[in-house]
Amino acid sequence: MLPALFLIPLVALFRIWLAWHQDAVGVSSWLPGFSPLAAVALCAGAFLPRRLAFAVPLGILFASDLAINAHYGASFFGASILVRYVLLAALVGAGLALRLAPKGRSWPAVLCATVAGSLLFYVGSNVFTWAGSSAYPQTPAGLWQALTAGLPGFPPSYVFFRNELVSDALYSMVFVACVRLTATAPERKGTPSSAPAAA
């Protein structure tokens, strides 16, 4: 489990690095949105101890947000930030739900849940942006613009979704691989390990 846990702060460090260097890396079409936030929340819910499932991903996200906002002198408090935390908390809940399903933490189940989580995060955050921004017409056409083309001067919204989906899928599969490689044989089969008592 330790290698998998190491992946979580790496995401926070990558978010900070990418935000601080966005001018230098902005020409790359694969970097905008390439941060597996949804997968971090889902995997935390599915694999971390329950007492840490919400605290670890949301705490690391909070710390990285503080660093990013302090760098740009932006306010930390805002409705859009709150929506992001609510969506991520919902994905932690989805990860917790995977524990209850038969084979819920198998490769296919985690991958399907990751894709669904990426879609939820993308649609939820863009719908909120559309509803709360005067830059978009408050019409179905404006919503479609928010979900696809986005605003002038930024990469299209679908590019963010594509990059998020790829990074989430890669992250979740690497996370599961780390968990599987470091698990005992009974844990790999989905049963609790029972070490014999010392004589």
N, C-alpha and C positions, 0 to 999 in steps of 0.2 A: 504493500500500500504506500510505502514511503516515496517511491519514484512517482506514483500518481499524485500524491500530495504536492510534490515539488512542481508539478505542472501548473498548479493554480496561481502561485505568485508570479510565475513566468508570464502568465497572461496579463497580470497587472503591470509588470515591468514593460511588456511589449506595448500595451496601451499608452503608457506614459511616453515611451520612446517615440512611438508613431505620432502622438499628438504634438510633442515638442519639435519634431522634425517634419511636420506635414508640408512645409514649403519645399523642402529638399526632395521629399518622396512623392509629392503630389502628382508627378507625371505618370506614375505607375497606375495602371488600371486595376491592379490586383491588391493594392494596399488599402484603398478606402473601404472601411467596413470589415477588413480582415482581422477580426478580433472575436474569438469564440465565446462571447459572454453567455449566450444561451446554453451552450454545451457545458460551460463551467457550472452554471446553476443546476442543470439537469443531472450531471454526474455527481455533484455534491449531494443532491437529494437521494440519488440511487445508491451511492457507495460509501459516503462518509458516515460516521456515527451520527445518530439522529440529533444529538445535542449540538453537533457542529454543522449540521446540514445547511441551516440558514445563515449562521454567524460567519462561517468562513468565506463563502463567495460574496455575500453582501458586504462583509467587512473589508475584504480586499478591494472590491469595487469602490467602496467609500474612500479608502485610502488613496487609490489611484485617481479618483475624481478630485480629491482635495489637491493632489499634486498638479493635476492638469489645470484646474481652475485657478490655482495660485499662480501658475506660470503665466497665464493669460490675463490675470486680474479680473476674472469673471466671478459672478456671484454663484455660490454653491446652491443656493435655495431657488427653486423654480419648479413649476408644474411639470415641465418636460423631464426633469431629473426624477421627480417623484414617480412619474409614470414608468420610467425605466426600472426603478427599484421594484415597483409593484409587479411588472411583467416578469422580472427575474425571480421574485419570490414565488410567483405562480409556477414558474418552471422548476424551482426547487420542490414545490408540492407535487408536480408531475413526476419528478424523480423519486420522491418518497412513495408515490403510488405504484411505481414499477416494482418496488419490493414486494407488493402484495400479489402481483400477477405471477402465475406459473411461468417460469423462464423469463421473468420480466427484466432480468439483468443480463440476458443473453445478447450476443452481438446483434442479431437482427432487431430485437426489441429496442435496444438502446439506439441503434441507427435510425429506426423509424421514429422513435420519440424525439431524436435530435432534429430530424427534418421538420417534424411538426412544431417543435419548439422554435426553430429558426423562423418558420412561417408566422407563428404567433407573434414573435417579437417584432418581425418586420411589419406585419399588418397593423399590429397594435400601436407601435411607435409612429408609423406614418399616418394612420387615421387621426391620432391625437395631434400630430403636427399640422395636418390639414385643418382640423377643427379649430385649432388655436392660433392660426397664422393668417394675417390679412394678406399675405403674399399669394395665397391660393384663393380662387373663387370658391365660395361655399355652395358648390353645386356638385352633382355627380361627375361632371367633367373635371372639376377642380380636384376631387378625390382621386380620379384616375391619373391626373397629372402628378399628384403627390406620390402615388404608388409606382409610377413608371418613369416619367421624365424628370421629376423633381423641379428644382429652381435653376434658372440660368446662372452660370458661373460655377456650378457644382457638378460632379459626376451624376449621371442619371440614377434615380432611386433603385432601379433594377440591378445596377452594378453593385451597389451596397448589399443588396439581398444576395446576389450571386456569390460575392466574396464572403459574406457572413455564413452562407450555407456551406461553402467549401471549407472554411476554417472550423466551423462547428463540427462537421462530419469528421474531418481529420483529427481534431482534438478529442472528440468522444471516442473514436476508435483507438487512438494512442492511449487514452486514459484507461479504457477497458483492457487493453493489452498489458499495461503496467500492473493493473490489479490482478489479472489472470496469472501473469508471470511470477508474481510475488505471493500468490495465495497458496495455501496448503491444498493437498489433493481433495479433501472433503469440501472445501470452500469452492473449488473449481466446479464441483458437481452441484453446487447450490445448497449443500447441507452444512449445518454448523459443525465445526471441528470439535472433537472431544478428546483432549489429551488425557492419557491415563494418569492417575494420581501417582505421585512419587512414592516409591516403597520406603 
